[in-house]
């Protein structure tokens, strides 16, 4: 992994203190609640989103592929180039792609997490007699994979 020497790393005489970041492999834009929780509960200093082209690739894993490793290779390369040991990685999306990236995170001393949510379904009865169901998802906590 490439060591980012910009924000987040402080040189202190005989040792280096690294302030961790949260890198996102995620299908949605983080809510303010998710951002605030990352800063407070994970103690991260930075939240780093993938570039737009990689977000599109991560969101649209073709369902006809028998394997996804080659498809998500650019995401893996981006993560390897932009993370430091001990950084958190929010990984949610296609099950196979998520599995591969969680494994990659563990192999590279990163901390893979996911966002837990409270779900609420609300039914709205429309004037035309139809029923619309709205699902609300509210972030609760970040949970580490494997715990």
C-alpha positions, 0 to 999 in steps of 0.5 A: 500500500502506498503511504499517504504522507498528506493530512492524517500523518504527524511526525513526532520526533522518533515515531509517526502517529497515523490518524486513520481515514474511512474509505468508502466502497458504498452504493450511496452518499453517506448521510450526515449521521453516518459521517458524524458517527464515523468521526465520533465512534471510529475516530477517523479524521478523513472520509475518502470517497472513490472517484465517480467512475469507480463509484459507477463501477461498484454500483453496477456489477453486471449480474451475468458475470460468473466472477467479479474479481476482474470487474472490481480490480480498479476498485481494489487498486484504488483502495491499495493506493489510497489507504494506510494500515489501520484505515477503516473501509466501509464496504457494502454492495454486491455480495461477491464484490463485498466479500472479495474486498473484505478479504482484501482489507483484512489481508492489507491490515485495513479494518472493514466495516459496514453500516447497520440500519434500523428499517421502517416500512410505511404504507401510504394509501393513494387517492387512486386506491393503490398502496405505496410502501416506503422503506426508511433506513436509518444508520445505527452504528458501524460494525466491523466485519468478522465480529 
